[in-house]
Amino acid sequence: MLANVDALLLARWQFGFTVAFHIVFPAFSIGLASYLAVLEGLWLATGRQVSIDLFRYWIKIFAIAFAMGVVSGLVMSYQFGTNWSVYADKTGPVLGPLMAYEVLSAFFLEAGFLGVMLFGMSKVGPRLHFLATLMVAIGTFFSAFWILSVNSWMQTPQGHTVNAASQFVPADWWAIVFNPSFPYRLVHMVLAAYLTTALVVGAVGAWHLLRDRANEGAQMMFSMAMWMLAVVAPIQILAGDAHGLNTLEHQPTKVMAMEGHFQSHPDGAPLILFGLPDQAAGTVRYAVEVPKLSSLILKHGLNEPLKGLDTVPRENWPPVPVVFWSFRVMVSLGLLMLLLGAASLLARYKGKLYEWAKLHRFALAMGPAGFVAVVAGWITTEVGRQPFTVYGLLRTAESASPLHAPAVAASLIAFVLVYFAVFGMGILYILHLMVKSPHRGEHGIEPGAPIRSAGITPAPSVALDRTLNPAE
């Protein structure tokens, strides 16, 4: 069946599938690394056993999520060279160094301290171990910095010239790195990572509180997660609004698709809450809308004019239904996060944070919401940029490798099978760890760690009372 589909569409499906799978792991590990640093810092500052117990509880989950993020990320470079070789050739002089900076700074920083963080609790002093945890957390932030700089340049390219080979070459690195949309994307993504982690931690805490309200570890993780939601969710909504205004300035067609504005509105545009976008007919059928509210949100005036897709050539329209609905999924989940944070404040005020079962069930149901919102936001951003890979300069159809559809279909099927098998087992194991109740004297990774590395003499691991046989 896939062999009869266009190779370009198959390549887009493949990249979309692998990136959507990949993005959830960095989003989780960025927030979880910071959470681990906070827990260890609290332990050093207060000496409370519960803090280090939770650190040991979550570090096992972090190790698996981090590993799956690294492995799934390797596939991106593979696809650049196979399915998108023209894109890689044309953008390589700009994007190649930025990706190298991510490896040389962020990934090396993470890798350099990760071993100490995971296996060094009993081998180095507590302060040095805390420094390693901090470095890993900072490394995850630097990784987000460089990756989002790369993506943002593709959305709002500047600081480059085009050489005789039609390649984008750097002219001003500061302008390339700090392109117009980069600060907004960085803030929005990092806050999304913190919210995603808070929702997972809150859901795990809620799960265990529903079974044992007196569990001190469950109480602490649930309380910390709800504080994060209550504080960060409103900030994220403000950051999202600022990001939307920046997108309206630099990528107005994307905003038109997000809002479902096929027609221009010279006297104030309505906010379409729901409807069925019909791209062929250029209208939103069965639209439920609030008059002039879109103009108020985007232009801060009820009667401010807003252009529609009727001002854009049809060949430059993104897939409107996909962008329209992914944006609404992201916003709806963001509002539910705000509601959960507000409900937790009410419960905290009434002294029922650990007793309110309805709040715990709400938090448990919202556990996966951060991942869904991150994927929906990524779809809005990337599909909304279509039909361009470099916005306004390089079309997606001109970026693909000259491959036949069956070859792309075969690799797509292989990716789907392998991803669901390998990462499915990893996710199931993470859930298995989460189901276990946090307890006093929690063990970290070290008790089950390898006693030696390959290539090193096994003599130190041999029991002292054992007699060695030369034949062994």
C-alpha positions as CSV (number, residue, x, y, z in Angstrom):
1,M,0.0,0.0,0.0
2,L,2.8,2.5,0.9
3,A,4.6,1.7,-2.3
4,N,1.9,3.6,-4.2
5,V,2.3,6.8,-2.1
6,D,4.5,9.7,-3.2
7,A,8.1,9.4,-1.9
8,L,8.1,12.9,-0.6
9,L,5.0,12.3,1.5
10,L,6.5,9.1,2.9
11,A,9.7,11.0,3.8
12,R,7.6,13.6,5.6
13,W,5.7,10.9,7.5
14,Q,8.9,9.2,8.5
15,F,10.5,12.3,9.8
16,G,7.2,13.3,11.6
17,F,6.9,9.9,13.2
18,T,10.5,9.7,14.4
19,V,10.6,13.3,15.7
20,A,7.3,13.0,17.4
21,F,8.6,9.9,19.2
22,H,11.9,11.6,20.0
23,I,10.7,15.0,21.3
24,V,8.9,13.6,24.3
25,F,12.1,12.2,25.8
26,P,14.1,15.4,25.8
27,A,11.1,17.4,27.1
28,F,10.9,15.0,30.0
29,S,14.6,14.7,30.7
30,I,15.1,18.5,30.6
31,G,12.6,19.0,33.4
32,L,13.5,15.9,35.3
33,A,17.2,16.8,35.4
34,S,16.3,20.1,37.0
35,Y,13.9,18.4,39.4
36,L,16.7,16.0,40.5
37,A,19.0,19.0,41.1
38,V,16.4,20.6,43.3
39,L,15.9,17.4,45.3
40,E,19.6,16.9,45.9
41,G,20.0,20.6,46.8
42,L,17.1,20.3,49.3
43,W,18.8,17.3,50.8
44,L,22.1,19.1,51.3
45,A,20.4,22.2,52.7
46,T,17.9,20.5,55.1
47,G,19.2,16.9,55.6
48,R,15.7,15.5,55.1
49,Q,15.8,11.8,54.2
50,V,12.8,12.1,52.0
51,S,14.6,14.4,49.6
52,I,17.4,12.0,48.9
53,D,14.9,9.1,48.8
54,L,13.0,10.8,46.0
55,F,16.2,11.7,44.2
56,R,17.1,7.9,44.1
57,Y,13.6,7.1,43.1
58,W,13.5,9.4,40.1
59,I,17.1,9.0,39.0
60,K,16.4,5.5,37.7
61,I,13.6,6.8,35.6
62,F,15.8,9.7,34.4
63,A,18.5,7.3,33.3
64,I,16.1,5.3,31.0
65,A,14.4,8.4,29.6
66,F,17.8,10.1,28.9
67,A,19.1,7.0,27.1
68,M,16.0,6.7,25.0
69,G,16.2,10.3,24.1
70,V,19.8,10.0,22.9
71,V,19.1,6.8,20.9
72,S,16.0,8.3,19.2
73,G,17.8,11.5,18.4
74,L,20.5,9.7,16.4
75,V,17.9,8.8,13.8
76,M,17.5,12.5,12.9
77,S,21.0,12.8,11.4
78,Y,20.4,9.5,9.5
79,Q,17.4,10.9,7.8
80,F,19.1,14.2,6.9
81,G,21.6,12.1,4.9
82,T,19.1,9.7,3.3
83,N,15.7,11.3,2.8
84,W,16.7,15.0,2.9
85,S,20.1,15.1,1.3
86,V,19.3,18.2,-0.7
87,Y,18.2,20.1,2.4
88,A,21.3,18.9,4.2
89,D,23.5,20.2,1.4
90,K,21.9,23.6,1.1
91,T,21.6,24.3,4.8
92,G,24.7,22.5,6.0
93,P,27.1,25.5,6.2
94,V,24.6,27.2,8.6
95,L,23.0,24.3,10.5
96,G,26.0,22.0,10.7
97,P,28.1,24.2,13.0
98,L,25.1,24.9,15.2
99,M,24.5,21.1,15.6
100,A,28.3,20.7,16.3
101,Y,28.1,23.4,19.0
102,E,25.3,21.4,20.6
103,V,27.5,18.2,20.7
104,L,30.7,20.0,21.8
105,S,29.0,22.0,24.6
106,A,25.8,20.5,25.8
107,F,26.2,16.8,25.0
108,F,29.8,16.7,26.2
109,L,28.8,18.5,29.4
110,E,26.0,16.0,30.0
111,A,28.1,13.0,29.1
112,G,31.1,14.1,31.2
113,F,29.1,14.4,34.4
114,L,26.3,11.8,33.7
115,G,28.4,8.8,35.0
116,V,29.2,10.7,38.3
117,M,25.5,11.6,38.7
118,L,24.2,8.0,38.0
119,F,26.9,5.9,39.7
120,G,29.0,8.2,41.9
121,M,26.8,8.9,44.9
122,S,29.0,6.6,47.1
123,K,32.3,7.3,45.3
124,V,32.5,11.1,45.5
125,G,31.5,13.7,48.2
126,P,27.9,14.9,48.3
127,R,28.8,18.4,47.1
128,L,30.8,17.1,44.2
129,H,27.9,14.8,43.3
130,F,25.5,17.7,43.5
131,L,27.8,19.7,41.1
132,A,27.6,16.7,38.7
133,T,23.8,16.8,38.9
134,L,23.8,20.5,38.3
135,M,26.0,20.2,35.3
136,V,23.8,17.5,33.7
137,A,20.8,19.8,34.3
138,I,22.6,22.8,32.7
139,G,23.7,20.6,29.8
140,T,20.1,19.7,29.0
141,F,19.3,23.4,28.9
142,F,22.2,24.1,26.6
143,S,21.1,21.2,24.3
144,A,17.6,22.8,24.1
145,F,19.3,26.2,23.4
146,W,21.2,25.0,20.3
147,I,18.5,22.7,18.9
148,L,15.9,25.5,19.2
149,S,18.3,27.9,17.6
150,V,18.6,25.5,14.6
151,N,14.8,25.1,14.4
152,S,14.2,28.8,14.9
153,W,16.5,29.8,12.1
154,M,14.5,27.5,9.8
155,Q,11.4,29.4,10.9
156,T,12.8,32.9,10.7
157,P,16.0,32.8,8.7
158,Q,18.5,35.7,8.8
159,G,22.2,36.4,9.0
160,H,23.1,34.3,5.9
161,T,23.9,34.8,2.2
162,V,23.6,32.4,-0.7
163,N,26.7,31.2,-2.5
164,A,27.2,30.1,-6.2
165,A,26.1,26.6,-5.3
166,S,22.8,27.8,-3.9
167,Q,23.9,27.0,-0.4
168,F,23.0,29.1,2.7
169,V,26.3,30.3,4.1
170,P,26.8,32.3,7.4
171,A,27.3,36.0,7.2
172,D,26.5,37.0,10.8
173,W,26.5,34.2,13.4
174,W,24.9,36.4,16.1
175,A,22.0,37.0,13.8
176,I,21.7,33.4,12.9
177,V,21.8,32.1,16.5
178,F,19.6,34.9,17.9
179,N,17.1,35.0,15.1
180,P,13.8,36.8,15.7
181,S,11.8,33.8,16.9
182,F,14.5,32.1,18.9
183,P,14.0,33.7,22.4
184,Y,10.2,33.0,22.2
185,R,10.7,29.4,21.2
186,L,13.4,28.8,23.8
187,V,11.2,30.1,26.7
188,H,8.1,28.3,25.4
189,M,9.9,25.0,25.0
190,V,11.8,25.0,28.4
191,L,8.6,25.9,30.2
192,A,6.8,23.1,28.4
193,A,9.5,20.7,29.5
194,Y,9.0,21.8,33.2
195,L,5.3,21.5,32.9
196,T,5.6,18.1,31.3
197,T,7.8,16.8,34.1
198,A,5.6,18.4,36.8
199,L,2.5,16.6,35.3
200,V,4.3,13.2,35.4
201,V,5.7,13.7,38.9
202,G,2.3,14.9,40.0
203,A,0.5,12.0,38.5
204,V,2.9,9.5,40.1
205,G,2.5,11.3,43.5
206,A,-1.3,11.2,43.0
207,W,-1.3,7.5,42.2
208,H,0.5,6.7,45.4
209,L,-1.6,9.1,47.5
210,L,-4.7,7.4,46.3
211,R,-3.3,4.2,47.9
212,D,-1.6,5.7,50.9
213,R,-2.2,9.3,51.9
214,A,0.5,9.1,54.6
215,N,3.3,8.3,52.2
216,E,5.8,11.1,52.8
217,G,7.6,10.7,49.5
218,A,4.3,10.8,47.6
219,Q,3.2,13.9,49.5
220,M,6.4,15.7,48.7
221,M,6.5,14.9,45.0
222,F,2.8,15.8,44.6
223,S,3.2,19.1,46.5
224,M,6.3,20.1,44.5
225,A,4.6,19.2,41.2
226,M,1.5,21.2,42.1
227,W,3.6,24.3,43.0
228,M,5.3,24.0,39.6
229,L,2.0,23.8,37.8
230,A,0.4,26.7,39.8
231,V,3.4,29.0,39.1
232,V,4.5,28.0,35.6
233,A,1.2,27.3,33.8
234,P,0.1,31.0,33.9
235,I,3.6,32.1,32.8
236,Q,3.5,29.6,29.9
237,I,0.2,31.1,28.7
238,L,1.8,34.6,28.7
239,A,4.9,33.2,27.0
240,G,2.6,31.5,24.4
241,D,0.8,34.7,23.7
242,A,4.1,36.5,23.2
243,H,5.2,33.7,20.9
244,G,2.0,34.0,18.9
245,L,2.4,37.7,18.4
246,N,6.0,37.1,17.2
247,T,4.7,34.4,14.8
248,L,2.1,36.8,13.5
249,E,4.9,39.3,12.7
250,H,7.2,36.8,11.0
251,Q,5.0,33.9,9.8
252,P,1.5,35.4,9.3
253,T,0.4,32.5,7.1
254,K,0.9,30.0,10.0
255,V,-1.3,32.1,12.3
256,M,-4.0,32.3,9.6
257,A,-4.0,28.5,9.5
258,M,-4.0,28.3,13.3
259,E,-6.9,30.6,13.6
260,G,-8.8,29.2,10.6
261,H,-8.9,32.5,8.9
262,F,-9.5,31.7,5.2
263,Q,-11.0,35.2,4.6
264,S,-9.6,38.6,5.6
265,H,-11.5,40.5,8.2
266,P,-11.1,44.3,7.8
267,D,-13.3,45.2,10.8
268,G,-12.2,42.7,13.4
269,A,-11.7,38.9,13.1
270,P,-13.7,36.3,15.2
271,L,-12.0,33.7,17.3
272,I,-13.1,30.4,15.9
273,L,-13.3,28.0,18.8
274,F,-14.2,24.9,16.9
275,G,-15.2,23.9,13.3
276,L,-14.2,21.8,10.4
277,P,-11.7,23.5,8.1
278,D,-12.4,22.8,4.4
279,Q,-9.1,23.7,2.7
280,A,-10.5,23.0,-0.8
281,A,-13.5,25.3,-0.3
282,G,-11.5,27.8,1.7
283,T,-13.9,27.9,4.7
284,V,-14.5,26.6,8.2
285,R,-17.7,24.6,8.2
286,Y,-19.9,24.5,11.3
287,A,-17.8,27.2,13.0
288,V,-18.4,28.1,16.6
289,E,-16.9,31.5,17.0
290,V,-16.7,34.6,19.3
291,P,-17.0,37.8,17.2
292,K,-13.9,40.1,17.1
293,L,-12.0,38.2,19.8
294,S,-9.2,37.1,17.5
295,S,-8.4,40.7,16.7
296,L,-8.4,41.5,20.4
297,I,-6.0,38.7,21.2
298,L,-3.6,39.3,18.2
299,K,-3.9,43.0,17.7
300,H,-5.2,44.1,21.1
301,G,-8.2,45.9,19.5
302,L,-11.7,44.7,18.7
303,N,-11.9,46.3,15.3
304,E,-8.3,45.7,14.2
305,P,-8.1,44.2,10.7
306,L,-6.6,40.7,10.2
307,K,-5.6,39.3,6.8
308,G,-6.7,35.8,5.8
309,L,-5.4,33.1,3.6
310,D,-7.2,34.7,0.6
311,T,-4.2,37.1,0.5
312,V,-1.7,34.2,0.2
313,P,-1.2,32.1,-3.0
314,R,-2.7,28.7,-2.5
315,E,0.6,26.9,-3.2
316,N,1.9,28.5,-0.1
317,W,-0.9,27.4,2.2
318,P,0.0,24.9,4.9
319,P,-2.3,21.9,5.6
320,V,-4.9,24.0,7.5
321,P,-6.9,21.3,9.2
322,V,-3.8,19.8,10.8
323,V,-2.5,23.1,12.1
324,F,-6.0,24.2,13.2
325,W,-6.7,21.2,15.3
326,S,-3.1,20.7,16.7
327,F,-3.2,24.3,17.9
328,R,-6.5,23.7,19.7
329,V,-5.3,20.5,21.4
330,M,-2.2,22.4,22.7
331,V,-4.2,25.3,24.0
332,S,-7.0,23.2,25.5
333,L,-4.4,21.1,27.5
334,G,-2.7,24.3,28.6
335,L,-6.0,25.6,30.0
336,L,-6.5,22.2,31.8
337,M,-3.0,22.6,33.3
338,L,-3.9,26.0,34.6
339,L,-7.1,24.6,36.1
340,L,-5.2,21.8,37.8
341,G,-2.7,24.3,39.3
342,A,-5.6,26.5,40.5
343,A,-7.4,23.5,42.0
344,S,-4.2,22.5,43.9
345,L,-4.0,26.0,45.3
346,L,-7.6,25.8,46.6
347,A,-6.9,22.3,48.1
348,R,-3.7,23.7,49.7
349,Y,-5.6,26.6,51.1
350,K,-8.2,24.3,52.6
351,G,-5.5,22.0,54.0
352,K,-6.7,19.1,51.8
353,L,-3.9,18.8,49.3
354,Y,-3.2,15.2,50.4
355,E,-6.8,14.2,51.1
356,W,-8.7,15.5,48.1
357,A,-9.2,12.3,46.0
358,K,-10.9,14.1,43.1
359,L,-7.8,16.4,42.8
360,H,-5.5,13.3,42.8
361,R,-7.6,11.6,40.1
362,F,-7.5,14.8,38.0
363,A,-3.7,15.0,38.4
364,L,-3.4,11.3,37.5
365,A,-5.5,11.8,34.3
366,M,-3.4,14.8,33.4
367,G,-0.1,12.8,33.6
368,P,0.3,12.3,29.8
369,A,-1.1,15.7,29.0
370,G,2.4,17.4,28.8
371,F,3.6,14.9,26.2
372,V,0.5,15.4,24.1
373,A,0.8,19.2,24.3
374,V,4.4,19.1,23.3
375,V,3.7,16.9,20.3
376,A,0.7,19.1,19.3
377,G,2.8,22.2,19.7
378,W,5.6,20.7,17.5
379,I,3.0,19.8,14.8
380,T,1.6,23.3,14.9
381,T,5.1,24.7,14.5
382,E,6.4,22.4,11.8
383,V,3.3,21.7,9.7
384,G,2.5,25.4,9.9
385,R,5.8,26.2,8.3
386,Q,4.9,24.1,5.2
387,P,5.4,24.1,2.3
388,F,8.9,25.3,3.3
389,T,11.7,23.7,5.1
390,V,13.5,27.1,5.4
391,Y,10.6,29.5,5.6
392,G,10.0,31.4,2.4
393,L,13.3,30.3,0.9
394,L,13.5,26.6,0.5
395,R,10.5,24.5,-0.3
396,T,10.0,21.0,1.1
397,A,9.5,19.5,-2.3
398,E,12.9,20.9,-3.3
399,S,14.6,19.5,-0.1
400,A,14.0,15.7,-0.5
401,S,16.5,13.2,-1.9
402,P,15.7,11.6,-5.3
403,L,14.5,8.3,-3.8
404,H,11.8,5.9,-5.0
405,A,8.8,5.5,-2.8
406,P,9.3,1.7,-2.1
407,A,12.7,2.5,-0.5
408,V,11.3,5.2,1.8
409,A,8.3,3.0,2.6
410,A,10.6,0.1,3.6
411,S,12.5,2.2,6.0
412,L,9.3,3.8,7.4
413,I,7.9,0.4,8.2
414,A,11.2,-0.7,9.8
415,F,11.2,2.5,12.0
416,V,7.6,1.9,13.1
417,L,8.3,-1.7,14.1
418,V,11.6,-1.0,15.8
419,Y,10.3,2.1,17.6
420,F,7.2,0.5,19.0
421,A,9.2,-2.6,20.1
422,V,12.2,-1.0,21.6
423,F,10.8,2.2,23.0
424,G,7.5,0.5,23.9
425,M,9.5,-1.8,26.2
426,G,11.4,1.2,27.7
427,I,8.2,3.1,28.4
428,L,6.6,0.0,30.0
429,Y,9.7,-0.4,32.3
430,I,9.5,3.3,33.3
431,L,5.8,2.8,34.1
432,H,6.8,-0.3,36.1
433,L,9.2,1.8,38.2
434,M,6.6,4.5,38.7
435,V,4.0,2.1,40.0
436,K,6.4,1.1,42.8
437,S,5.8,3.2,45.9
438,P,8.6,5.5,47.1
439,H,9.9,4.5,50.5
440,R,12.4,5.4,53.1
441,G,15.9,4.2,52.3
442,E,15.3,4.1,48.6
443,H,18.0,2.5,46.5
444,G,19.4,4.3,43.5
445,I,21.1,2.8,40.5
446,E,24.4,1.8,42.2
447,P,23.4,-1.4,43.9
448,G,22.7,-3.0,40.5
449,A,25.4,-1.3,38.6
450,P,28.2,-3.2,36.8
451,I,31.1,-4.0,39.0
452,R,33.7,-3.4,36.3
453,S,34.0,-2.1,32.8
454,A,34.9,-4.2,29.8
455,G,38.6,-4.5,29.2
456,I,39.6,-4.0,32.9
457,T,41.0,-6.9,34.9
458,P,38.3,-8.6,36.9
459,A,40.6,-9.1,39.9
460,P,39.1,-6.3,42.1
461,S,35.6,-8.0,41.8
462,V,36.8,-11.4,42.9
463,A,35.9,-12.5,46.4
464,L,38.8,-12.2,48.7
465,D,38.4,-15.7,50.1
466,R,38.2,-17.3,46.7
467,T,41.2,-19.4,45.5
468,L,42.1,-18.7,41.9
469,N,42.6,-21.6,39.6
470,P,45.2,-20.9,36.8
471,A,42.8,-22.6,34.4
472,E,40.1,-20.0,35.1
